[in-house]
Amino acid sequence: MQASQYAFTVLTTTYNRVDVLKRAYASLAAQTYRDFEWLVVDDGSTDATREQVLAWAAESAFPIRYVWQENAHKKTAFNHGVREARGELLVVLDDDDELTRDTLARLKKIWDAIGDEQRGNFIGVTGLCARPDGKVVGDLFPADVFDCPAAEMALKHRVRGEKFGCQRVDVLRQFPFPEDVPGFVPESFVWWAISRAGYLNRFVNQVVRVYHPTPGSLSDRRQAGNRHAVGLYLLNWITLQHHAASFWYDPMTFTMTAARFTRFARSAQRAGHGDVIGRYPLTQPFSRLMVWLTWPLGWVLYERHKRERGSKAA
């Protein structure tokens, strides 16, 4: 395996967002830890993104690489970035967000503290996000330092809200996002697959990212209509197919997951994506039973959403 050139690759995927990229660039320029590169994967922008990033690259005190691809969605840009990364650890910085001045320094210190003999069992480090006013987004972790798989943190400990950190590039290359699925694919598709492979995360109650919710980002998926039906089907399928034991941690949430599985399966079929459902069928016996028991609720959710979309279109 080729040795890494940097401790970190900071990956930013972007599409026609040159107006907000300057915030990400400024936060990287202010980092106290300097062993990193900034890799910008442009998902087919038609604005001045290329010119601006290349201008920064010509004057920056840290290395910047610009990679362009034809528009193919964030998941494809992410996979492209992982393949291109020259760092040991990947930090995914959204084009409209920023790091704290010491984010990379703290992530490196936390990662090194795991120890050489244990580090092979870990995928990376995950910390907290805060809004510009300093308020932490979502829940804290169960302890200030807590080691467990990402799926366990979400399903057993039920920690919610935006989180942020770094992951090993060599492991990420083994778990790409599926590019044959149209549109949005939930991040849990990758992170929980890594969990099932036995990798741990070190979770820390430290703010390492300033989160700016901005409409129009590549990760904006608030519209839960047919455009994101396949991804939202997969979001529920992952829990039902691979993590049925989570029922015992939170029966009500699992029950609603089963109902939403029906709701988004119908939406995906209506949008013409039945082939994706065929590639990702639900075969787990207990979960199939739960979907059957909650089918009436799932159908009601589907019909209600269809009526709401119809009334908005009118």
C-alpha positions, 0 to 999 in steps of 0.5 A: 500500500502506498504511503500517505503524503499527508496526515489529512485530506480535507475533501470538499464536494461542490456544485455551483457554490462558489459564493460559499466556498470562501468560508471553507477556504478561510477556515483551512487557511487558519488551521494551526495544524498544517499537514493536510491537503485540500481536495475540491471535487467539482461535480460539474459546476458551470459557475466560476468554481474552477477559476476561484479554486485555482486562484486560491491554489496559486497563492495558498500556503497549503496544497490545493487540488481541483478535480472536475467531473461531469455532474453525477451527484454527491455520492459519486463525487465523494467516491472520486475524492476518496480515490484521489485522496493522498492523506491517511485520514479523510475530513469531509468539509461541506462547501458552506461550512468551516472548521474551528482553528484547531480542528485538525490539530485536535483530531490528530491528537485524539487519533494518535492517542488511540495507540499503534497497537489498537488503531487498526481496529478504528475507522476514525474520530467523530466529534460534535458540530456547533452552529455559528452562535456556539450552540451544539447541534444534536445530542452529546455522546454518552461519555467525553471519550467513547469507543463503539461502532457508528451503528451502535451509537445511533441505534443503541445509544440513540445519539442524534444530530449532525456530527463530524470527524475523520476516517481512514482513507484505506478503509473508506476505499473498501466501502464506496457509495453505490453509484447505480442508485439514483440520487441521494444515498444515506451516509449510514449505507457506508458508515454502518457497513463499516460498523458491521465489518468490526471497525470502531469510532472514537467519539469525543464531546468536542466541537470540531466543526461550525455548521451552517445549514444552507439550502442548495448544498449537495447534501440538502435532502429536506425535500422527502418527495419522489426525488429522494424516495430511493435514498429514504427507502434505503435509509429504512432498509439498512436498519431493517435488513442489517440491524433488526436487533435494534428493535429491543433498544427502541421498539417505537422507532423501529416500528416507525421504521418498518412503516416508513419502509412501506411508505418509501417503497411505494414512493420509489416504485411510483417514481419508476425505481422498482429495480433498485428495490429489487436489488435491495430486498428485505429478507430479514424474517423479523423485519419482514414480519414488522413491515407486514404488521405496520403495512396499514400505517405505511400505506396511510403515510404514503397516501397522505404524502401523495395528497400533500404533493397533489395539493401543492402542485395545484 
